[in-house]
């Protein structure tokens, strides 16, 4: 009996119900969008990290994010080869360099033909990235001044032109840091909040494009262990090995799994998982972006509470006489509370459904426009639905105070 009564009260004023559902839908869409952008930020930032083939990673202790790595001596990485558990090592160079679009202007609204692009260089003798298209084109980047281009980079790099020309079998040439290069292959990575486009090449080509860089100073050191080797004992040995030299002064920022700095002289020794988490931690706490998206989610939650409270409070006020009659018939205050909370649950479910589908559409539009990896996930849907239910129940808990005014004596 309770559920039909709650529904009948809500549906009695159709326009009021639609306004309530519109408000809840708006709050849900706002929360979905904020959480979606936050997760897309994290996923795009750590996509390269996840696909690195390494068990241990060496970085400069002052490095905070992949797009702005601090350099350290390459010889520190070579020292790891003295351990029998180490199968291979690979130095990696990473930096943002100016890319000149092969078609100028690249878009009708573009004001410049040059834009910074993230360039990653490594020895093509070792497949350090788990991208099938990169592996298939390692022979290409062995050639001088040949690069692999991210086919889903932002259009400002001339992406559509490059994809069409490459599909037609025609060579594509452009400039990186004023050096002529040729696109020898395509791969798929996508834009991130730190880089709108990506390029992969060999370590030698990287140094040709960046004549100011020294080959002996690298950005990331990748260490692969022998199959079946436990990572932690090897890290302990490596830390002891590298600590044979004097420590340099400075503020060491990277942290190990235990929370203590895992640095050895001028390098920080991280497991693959910790390297991923270091990047995620930077974007979550080291920038204002994570806070902004969190604040937007809270704002959507608060907006939902206000909307639902107004609707439920008005509904209870309009039906005080009916509630007083029910009390006179012997129904308890507990029964009336259940009716109000059932109304809150109905609003939560009916408001969430359109919010879910609208957010899916917005995700698709955002991904097409920005190339960010934003998509609906089960975890996010459950999170927003749970927040919607809590939001509606909190509003219901505040609005039930009005039930105290339902006095059976008022009907006589």
N, C-alpha and C positions, 0 to 999 in steps of 0.2 A: 504493500500500500504506500510506503514511504517514497519509493522511487517515482511512481506515477504522480504523486502529489508534488514532488519537487519539480518534475518536468512541466506539469500543468501550470504551476505558478510562474515558471520562467517563460513558457510559451504564450501565456495570456497576453503579454505585451510584446508582440513580435519585433517591433522596431527597437525596443529597449534590448531585447535579446541579440539582435543583429549588431547593435552598437557595442554590446559587451564582447561578442565574439570577435568583432573587428579590433577592439582594443587588445584582447588577448593574443590574437593573431599577430598584431604589430609587435607586441612585446616578445613573442616567440621568434619572429623573424629577426628582430634586433639581436636577440641572444644567439640565434643560429649564425647570423652574419659575423658577429664579433668573435665567437668561438671558432668559426670556420676560418676566418682570416688569421687568427692566432695559430691554429694548427697548421695552416698552410705556410705561415712564416717559419714554423719549426721544421716542417717536413722539407721545404725547399732549401732551408739552410743546412740540413744534415744529409741531404741526398747523396752528395759526393762522399761524405764520411762513411755512410752505411755501405757504399759500394767499393770502398778501398780494400784491397786484399793485403791485410797485414794483421799480425797478432799483437805487435807492439808498435808504438808510434813515438818518435822523438820530435819534440818541438822546443822552441825557445820558451823558457818559463814566463816571459812577459807577453807571449802571444795570447790574445783573447778571442779572436774570430778568424775564420778561414780567409776572408777577403783582405785581411790586413795582418798577415803573419809576420812575426819578427824572425830574423835570420839567425842561424847558428853555424858553427864550423862543420863542414862535411866530414872531416876526419873523425868526429865523434860517432858518426854513423858507422864508419869503416871499422872502428874499434870493436863494434859488436860482432864482427866476423870472427874474432878470436874465440868466441864461445862455440863449442861443438853443437849446441842445440839450435843455433841459428842456421837456417837453410839459405836465406838470401836477404839482401838489403836493396833498397831503391831510394835514392834521393829524389825529392820532388820540389819543383819551383812553382810558386803561385804568385800572381800579381795582376793588378788591373792595368791594362794598357789601352791607349787610344786606337780604336778600330774605325777605319774609313769605309763607309758603305760603298759597295760597287755601283750603286745607282744613287744619284744625287739630284734632288733630295729623296731620301728613302720613303717618305710619306708626304702627302700634300701639306700637312701642317708642320713638318719638321723645319727647324730653323738652322740646323747644322748637319753636316754630313759625317761628322766624327763623334764618336761616343765611346765611353770606357767599356771594355769587355774583360771578363775574367779569363786569364790565360793560365793553363796548367801545363807544365812541361815535365817529362820524365823519360827515362831510358826505355825506348821501345823494345829492348831485349827482354824486359820483364813486364808482364801484363798486370799492372797494379790496379786497374779499374775494372769492375765486374759489369761492363756494358758490352753486349755482344757486338754492336756496331763498331765500338772502339777496337775490340780485339781483332775484328776482321780487317781493320784498316791500319794496323800497326806498321805494316810494310810501307804504307804511304808516307807516314810522318818520319820515316827514316831518311827520306829525301830532303834535300836542303829547301828551306822556306816553304814547306807544305804543312798545312794545318787541317784539323777536323773541326767542322762548324756545327754548333747546336742548332738543329733544324727548327726548334720551337723557341728560339730566342725572340725578343721583342722585335717588332717590324722595323724599328728605327735602325737596325743593322742591315737592312736590305734583305731580310729573311725570305720574303716571298720570291724575290728575284733570284736569290741564290738557289732556293729549292727548285724553281722551274728550270733554271739553266742546268743545274746538276742532273735533273731528271731527263733532260733532253740530250745529255752527254756532252754538253759544251763546257769548256774550262771556265772557271770563275777565279778572277784575280782581284786582289784588293790590297790594302796597306794596313799593317799593324805597327804603330809607333814609327810611321814614315818609312817602313821597310816593306818592299813588295813581297807578297805571299800568294800562294795558290791554295784554294780549297780542294783538298784531296779526298774528302769523304764527309759524311754527315753522321751525326749521332743525336740522341734525344735525351736531354736532361731537364731543360726548362729554366725559366727565370726564377730568381729569388729576390728577397728584399735587399740583398747586398749586391747582386749583379743581375742586369737585365739580359745578359747573353754570356755564352761560354765558348771557349776555344781550347782544343787539346792539341799539343804538338810534342816534339821530342825535346829533350833537355838542351841539345845543341841548338836547335832552332829557337828555343826560348831565349838563350843567351845571345843569339844573333839579333833578335828583335829588341833586346834590352842590353845594349852594349855597356851600360853603366853597372850591371850586375857582375859579381865575381862568381865563377863556377864553384869556388871553394866555400861559398856561403849559401846554404840551402834553407828552404822554408819548412819542409816536412821530411822526416826520415822514417821510411817504412821498413819494418823488420818482420820477416816471415820465419816461423820456427819449423823445425822438423815435425812431421806428422806424429800426433800423439803426445807432444811435449806439453807439460803443464806450464802455463804462462807465468804464474807468480814466482816460482823458484828462479826462472830465467831472469825475470825483472830484478829480483834481489841480487843476482850475480852481476847483472849489467850495471846496476846502481853502484855496487861495490867497485866494479872495474872502472867506471867513469869517474868515480870519486878519488882516484889516485892523483888527480891534479888539483891545484889550488882552486878554491871556489871564488867566483867573481862576485863582487858586491851587486846589490840590486834587489828589487822587490819581486819575489817569485809568486806568480799569480795562479798557475795551474795547480790543481789539487788532485790527489789520488783518491781511490775509493774510500779509504778510511778517513778522509778529511785532512790528512797531513800532507804537506807539500812533498811530492815525489820528484824532487829535482836532484840532479847530479851535476855539479859545477854549472855549466851554461846550458844544460838541456833538461827537459822534463820528460820522464818516461811514463807513458800512459798505455793502458790496454786499448784495444780497438773500441770497446764499449765506452770507456772513459773519454776517449777522444770525441766520440759522438755526443756524449753528455756535456762535455765542456762547451761545445758550440751551442747546444740547446740552452744551457745555463746562461750563456752570454746574452742571447736574445730574450730570454725570459726575465732576467734581472739586471743585465748590464745596459739595457736601453730603455727608453720611455715607451717603446712600442708595446711591450708586453703589458705594462701598466695601463696603457690607453685601452687596449682591447678588454682587459679585465674590468675597467671602469665602465666601458660600454655595456658589458654583460650585466653588471650590477644595475645600471640605469634601466635596462629593459626589464629586469626583475622588479624594480621599484615601480615602474610605469604600470606593469601588470597588476601589482597589488592595489594601486590606487584605482585603476579602472574597475577591477572586480569588487573592491570594497564599495565603490559608489553604486554599482548595480545591485549588490546584495543588500546594502543598507536601505536603498530605495524600495527594493522588493519587500523586505521585512516591514518597513514602515507602511507600505500600501496594504499589507495583509495583516495588520495588527488585530483587526476585528475577527478575522478568521482564526488567527492563533488564539485569541481570547475564547472563542467558541470551542475550539478543540480542548483548551484547558478546562472549560466548564463541563465538557463531556468526559473528563477524566484523564486526558492525555497529559503526560508529564512534560516538564521542561526538557528532559533528556530527549524525548521524542522530537520536540521542536528543533532542538540542536541538530539532531540527525538529519532532519529535513533541510536545514540550511547548508550543512556540510555536503549533503547529496547534491544540492544545487551547485555548490562550488566544484564538486567533482565533474558534474555534467559540463559546466563551463570550461573546465580544464581540458577535457577530452575533445569537445567540439571546437574549441579555439586552437588546440594543438594541430588538428588534422590539416586545416588550410595553411597554417603556418609552416608545417613540414613541407608541403608541396610547393608553396611559394619560395621557400628557402632553397629547395632543389633547383628551381628555375634560376634563381639568382646565382647559385653556385656555378651553373653551366655558363651563364653570361659572363661571370667574373673570370672563369677559367679561359674562355675564348678570348677575352679582352686582354688579360694580363699574363696568361700561360702559367699561372700559379697552380700548384697541385691541390686545388680545393674541391672537395667532394663530400657528399653526405656519408657519414659512418654510423654504424649501429651504436657505438659508444656515445657519440655526440647526440644522437636522437634520444637515447635513454636519459642522458644528462639533462637535456632541455625539457623533456617530458616530466622528469622528476622535479625540476625547478618550477615547471608550470603548476604541477599539483600542489607543491609546497606554497607557491605564490597564492593560489586560489584558497587554500586552507587557511593561510595567515589572514587573508582578507575576510574569510568567513568567520574566523575567530574574533576579529575586531567588530564585525557587523552584528554578531549575535547579542551584543550588549543591548541592542534595541529590543530584544525579546522581553526584557524585564518590564517594558511598558505595556505588555499584553496582559491586561487585568480582566478576569471574567466578569467583574462587577460592571465593567463599562458597557456590556451588551444589554443591560437591563435599564 
